[in-house]
Amino acid sequence: MTKLLVILYLTGLFSIGSPNSKSIKIEDRYKVEGTVSGEISANETFHLILAKNKESKLYEIIPLVYDNQDFKRLESIDFENFPSVLSFHVSGEILTLAVSSEKEDGVLKVLDVDLKSGKTVSSENIAISGFKTSVKSSAESVLLFADKDSFKVLTISNAKTNKVTVVLKNDANKDLLKLLEGEPIENVDTNEFVSNGSINNLRAYLEGEILLITQQDDKGDATNLFSLDKSKGDQAQFSQKKFNHPDGYKRTTSFLKNGNLFRFSLNKSNAVIAFNSLDGSVSKELNVSDDLVGKSSKYFYDMQSFLKDAAKSSNAPTITVNKSTNDNFVVRADYVSVKEYRYYNWWWFHIHMHNQMIMQQQMQIQQHQIKTFGPSENIFNEWLLFPVLEKHYFEFVVNSGFEVTNDESGFKKREIDYQTLIENMNHTKKLSDFSSVFLSTEFRFFGFDKKDNSFKVFTKEYR
C-alpha cells in the first residue's frame, strides 16, 4: 500500500518539550489503511482511523476524540469501498467530512459526525467530476472541480446544506476553463503563517466569498488574477485583471494577502517588488537593494549573491506576506529548489492515507514543477528523504499604504518548523500511518504502534 508520509519544511524557530502519550487499541479484525487528524478546539482533537474489517469485508472510519487526557471512541462509519477524505471542518460539536471513493468515481458523500453522541448523518450522493483541490475555510469545506465543460465550487456547510457555484464554458471563458482543467491548482492558506508558499503556476486563495486564482502569463510579462464570487451560484462568472511586470525582469512570482497582490520580479542583478491593492486604490514599486533588508536568514549573504542564485532555472523565487502583531505586512523574499521543494498547506498536516484523488493532484503538481522529472508511484515515500532546505530569505515591513516601516513586533501567527517536529517524532516513536495536528500551543502526533498493536498520540508543547 502506498503510504502518504508527509514531511513539512520550515526553519526551526523554537524548541519543544518532552512528549506525553496516550494509547487506545482496536480489535484484531481490522487492517489499518490510514489516519486523519484535526483540531476541534484549543484542547481537543479528532483522529480518524481508516481500516478494513476483515470479517465483514467493509471499510470503516473509526472516529476518536482526544481531550489531552483520554480517548473517546465513537460509532464506526461503514463503506463498501475505501473512503477518501477530501476535506473536513468542525462547527460546534459537529465534524463534517467530505468523502469520496476510489471505485465510485463521480460520487461524493458529506457526513456529519456528532462528536458528543457519536451519531453520524449522511447526505445523498453528490455528483462530482474533475476534483482539483480543497480550499481551507474555518466553518466550511470548499472543494474545486474542473472538467472540459465547466468549473465548479462546492461549498459544504453540513450534510444537509451545500451550495454549488458553476461556471459553464462559453466563447469568452473557454481558454481559462481549459487552463483550469489541464493544470493542477494549489491552495494557499493565508490564515496560517506561510514561509515560502506555493511555486505552482495556478494558486488558489479564498478571501470571504471570493475565490482568487493567480497565474503567470505564458509570455512571462504579467500576472493574471481570476476572481469568482462563489455567492452568486449559477450566475457567477470569472473576472480577470492583468498586472504587467516591469520591463527587463524574466522571473516573477506573486502572493495575495488581504486584498493586495505582492509581486517579486528579478533577474541576475536587479529586482523589483510591486504592491497593488485589488481595488486599485494603491500601486507602488520598490527597487530591491541591501538597504531594504530589515531581517535576513543565516544563508542570506548580500543582495547580489541572493539574486544570482534566485534567478537560476533550478531555483524558484518566492514571496510571502504575513501580518505583524502591529498589523503591518511582513514581506519575505526567498528562493527554493524546484526539484526538492514542496509546499505543504493545511491539508498535509492532517492526513496519512492512500487517497487516490489527493495523490493524483500532487503528482500533477510535481510534474508541472519539474519538467524533466516524472513522478514515481512512490512519490510520497520519497518526500521523507528530502533534505532540510537552507533558507536564504530577507524580510522588510510595509504598512497598509505600502510604505516601508520599522516594526519589530513579531508575527501574529507562529512560524512552526513542521518538518523537524514530524521528522524527529517519527524517528523516535516509529509509528506507522501517522497524521498530525498543530494547535496554538502544542503539536500532536497520532499513529499506529506495531510493537503493541495500539494507536498512540504524542503531545509536545511549543516553547
N, C-alpha and C positions, 0 to 999 in steps of 0.2 A: 504494500500500500504506500503510495506516495505520501510523504509527510509534509505538511506545511509548517516548516520551522522558521519562525520569524525572529530576525535579529534587527534591531533598530539602532541607528547610529546617531549620536550627538556627543559633543565633547563632555568630559566629566566635570561637573561643577560642584559636587558635594559628596560627602561620604555617607555611608549607610550603616545602620546598626546591625546587631546580630539578629538572625531570623528566628521568628517564632512559628511553630507549625501546629496544625490540627489535621486529623485524618478521618476518613469515612470509607467503608467498604461496600461494594455492591456484590450481588450474587454471582456465582461462578458461571451461570448460564449466559453471561454477557461477554461479547467480544468488543473491546473498546475500539472505536473508529476515530474519535477526536473529541475536542472540548471547545467551548466558547465561554468567555468570561466577560463580565461587565459590571459597571457601577450602578448601585441602587441609590445610595446616599453617601454621606461623608464617612459612614462607618460600615455600611452593608454592601455586599457584592453578591451577584448571582454567578453560578457556574453550571453550565450545561454539559452533561456527558452524552455523547452520541455513540450509541452502541448497537450491535446486532444481537438480538435474542436468539440463541442457537436452538432453543426449543420451539418457539413459535415461528421462527424464520422472519420475524418482523424487525424493522429498525425502530429504535426508541430514542427519544430525547428525555433524559432524566434530569430534571431541574433541581438544583441545590441553592439554598440561601445561606450565606455565611455572615455572621454578625460580629466577627472578631473574637468570638468565644466558642461557638458551636455551629455545626451544620444542621440545616433543616432540609429534609428530603421531601419533595413534592411529588404529585402524581405523574407517572410517565406518560408520554405522548407517543402513540404508535404511528408508524408509516410502513407502507408496503415496500418502498424504495428508499435509498439513502437520502436523508434530508440535508439540503444545503441551506444554511442560514445566510441570507444575503444582506440583512440589516436587522437592527433591533433598536428599541428605545424604551425608556421607562417613564411612565406618567403616574404619579402617586404610587399605588400598590399594584399596578398592572405592568407587567413586562410584555411588550408587543414584539413578536418575531415575524419577519418576512421570510418564508421558507419555500424553496423550490426543490425539485428532484432531478437527479441525473437522468432518469429513464422516462420522465414525463415532461419533455421539453415543451415550453409554452404554457405551463401551469404554475401559478403561484398561490400559496395559501397564507393568510395572515392569522396568527394565533395570539390570543390574549391570555396570558398566564397570571392568575391571581396569586400574588406572592404570599398572601396570608392563608387563604383557603386551599391553595394548590390546584384549584379547578381551572380548566382551560376551555376557552370558547374559540371556535374556528370560523373563519369566513367561508363563503362559497369560493369555488375556484375562480382565479383571476387570470385572464389570458394575457400572456407576455410574449415578447419576441425581441431578440437583439439586446440583451442586457449589457449595459456599458459600465456602470459604476453606482455605488451608493454615496450619497452626499450627506454629511453629518448635519443633523439638526437636533436641538435639545429635546423637543417634545414630539417629534415626528420622524418617520423614516421616509427618505426621499430617494427614489430609485430612477435612474435614467435608462431609456431604451432607444435604440435607433435601428431601423431597417430601411430597405430601399424605398419605402413609400411614406415613412413618417418618422417623427421624433416625438417621444412621449416622456412625460414626467409623471410618475406615480407618487403621490403624497399620501402616506398612510398615517392616520391618527390612531386607529384601533381596528379590531376585526370587523366592526360594523360600519366604519366610516373611512372612506378613502376618496381621493379626488384625482382625476386624470386630466392632464393638460396635453393636448395633442396638436402638433403642427404637421399638417399634411403637405406632401410635396406639390409644388407648383412651379411655374416657369421662373418666378422670382427667387425661390429658395432652393432649387434643385441642386445647385453646386454645393451649397452649405450642407444640405442633408446628406449628400454623397460623402462629403468630408467627415461628418459626424458618424456615419455608418462605417466608413472604411478605416478610421484611425481610432486608437484607444483614447479614452478620456480619463484623466486622473483628477480625483477630488483633492482640493487643498482646504484644510480646516483652519481658518484664521482665528478660531476661538481658543486654540491652544498655541503654545509657543512654537514657532516654525523656525528651524535653524537654517536649512538650505531650501527646503520645499521641492516641488516637482521640477524636473527638467524635460517633461513630456511636452510635445507640441501643443496638445489640447489640454487645458487646465480648467477645471470647473470650480466655481466659488458660489456660495449661497449667501446672499445678504437679504434677510427678511423673505419676502415672496419673490425676489428677483434672482433668477439663475443667470450667472455670468460665465461665459466661456471665452478664454483668450487663446489666440493663435498667432504665431509669427507668419507674416506674409511670405508666400513662396519665393518672392524676389528678395526677401530679407530687408526690405526698406520700410516696413511698417509693422505695427502690432494691431491686429484686428480684435475687436471686442464685440461679442454677440450677446445680447441681452434678451431674456424671456421672462415676462411676468406670468408666473405659473398660477396666479389667482384668476386669470382670465379664461381658464378652461379651454374649450374648443375655439374660442375667439383669439387665443394667444398667437402672436407672430413674433419671430425674431426681428430685433432691430440691430443695426450694425454701426459701429464707429471705427474709424481708421485713424490711428495715431502714427504719423510719419516719423521716422527716425532721422536724426541729423546726418548730413552727408559725411561720407568717409569712414563710417563705422560698419564693419561686416558682421559683428556679433551683437545680438541684443536679446535680453531676457526681461521678464516682467513679473510683477506681483501686484495683487489687488488687496486693499485694506480700507475698510470703512468708506467706501465710495470714492476711493482715489486709486489711480493707476501709477505705479512706480516702475520706471524702465531704466535699465543699465545697458548702455551701448559702449562698445570698446573696440580697439584694435591693439596692435602690439605696443603702442607707445602713448596712446591717449584714451580717455574715457569721459563719458558724459552720463549723469544721472538726471532723468527728466521726471517731473511731477505734474500730474494732471488730475484735477478733480473731475469726476464724470459728469457733473452738471455744467462744466465749462467755466466755472467762476474763477478758477486759479490755474495757471500754467507757468511752470518755471523750469529752468535747466541749470545744473551746476557742473562746472568743469571739475574733474576729479584730479586731485593732487595730494601730496603728502600733508599739506596744510589742512585738508578736510578731515583727516583721520583723528577721531576722538579717542578710540579704543581699538586695539587690534589683538589678534591671537598670537600664539607662540611662533607660528610659522609664517607670519607676515613680516617681511624684512623692510621693504620700501615699495613705493608705488610702481616704479619701473619694472622691478622684478615680478611683482604681482601681475601686471598687465601682460607681460611677456608670456607668463605661464598660463594665465586665464584665456588668452587668445588662441592657444594651441587647439588643434582639432580633436585631440584626445581628451580635452577637458571641456566642461560646460560651465560658463559663468552663471552665478545665481545671485538673486537679490531677494531679500525678505524684509518684512517690516513688522515689528512688534511694538506694543504700547509700553511706555514707561509708566511708573506709578504716578507721575505728574501729568499723564495723559498726552504726552508728546509721542512722536513717531521715532522709534529707534531703527535706523536703516542699516542693514548688514549686507555687504557685498562680499562674495566668496567665489570659489570655483571648485568643482568636483570632477573626479574621473568618470567619464562617460561609461567606461566598461565596468567599473566596480561599484558605483554609487546606485543606491535605490532609495527613493523617498517612501517612508513608511508613515502613512497617515493614520488616523484614529483606528481604522479597522484592523490593522496589523497588530495592534497592541493586544487585541482581544481574542483572536481566533487561531486555532490549530486544528485543522481537519482537512479531509480530502474533499475540497469544494471545487467542483469542475468549473463553474462559472467564474469564480474568483481566479482560479488558476489560468484559464484562458485569457482573461483580461490582463493579468500581469505578464503572461508570456508575450502578448501582443505589445505591451509597453516596452519590454526588453528588446523585442525585435525591431521596433522603430527607433529606439535609442542607440542600439549597437547594430549598425547596418551590416557589418561583416561577420557578426557572430549570431548564429541562430540559437534559440533557447532549447535547452535539453529537457527531456522529460523529468529529470531530477532537479529542476531549476531551484526549487525552494530549499532542498537539502544543500545545494551548493552555496546558497546565501550564508550558511553557517560559517563557511570558510573565508568569507570576505575579510580583508584586513581592516583594522581600525584606521580610518582615513584621517590624514593630517588636516587641520583647519588652518586656513590662510586668510581669514576674514579681517576686514576693517569695518568699523562702525562709526556713525555720527548721528546726531539727533536733530530733527527739524520739528517746528511747531505746526499748528494747523494751517498756517499760511505758507508753509514750506520754507521758512527762514531757519537757517542753522542756529541752534541754541545750545547753551551749556546746561546739560541736565544729567546729573549723576545719581538720580533717584533709584535706578534699577528698574527691572522689568515687572509688569503687573503679573504675568504668568511665569511660573517656574520653568527654567530650562533644565530638562532632565536627560541624563545620559542613559537612554533606553538600552542601547546595545550592551554597555558594560553591566548594567543591572541584570539583564536577562542572561547574558553570556556567563557571568560569574555564578548566578544562581543555578543555571543549567549544568555548569561544570561541577559544582559541588553537590547538588542534590540528585542529579541523574534521573529526572522524571521524564517519562515519555508522554506524548500527546498533551504537551503543556500549552497553556494560554495565560495571559497576564492582564492585570488591571493596575493603572496608575491613578491613585487617589490624590487628594490635595496634600496629604501628609505622609503617605506610605505607599509602598509597592506590594502587590500580592501576586504570587506565582503559584499556579494551580496545575496539577498534572497527576499522572498515574505512576506509582512506585511499584515496580515489578518485584522488588525484594520481598514485600509483604502483601502484594496484591491489594493495595489501598490507594485511594485518591487523597492527596495531601495539598494543603495550601500553606505556603510560607509567606510570612509578612515581614517586611523590613521598613522601618521608619526612615524618612529622609532626615539628614542633619544639616 
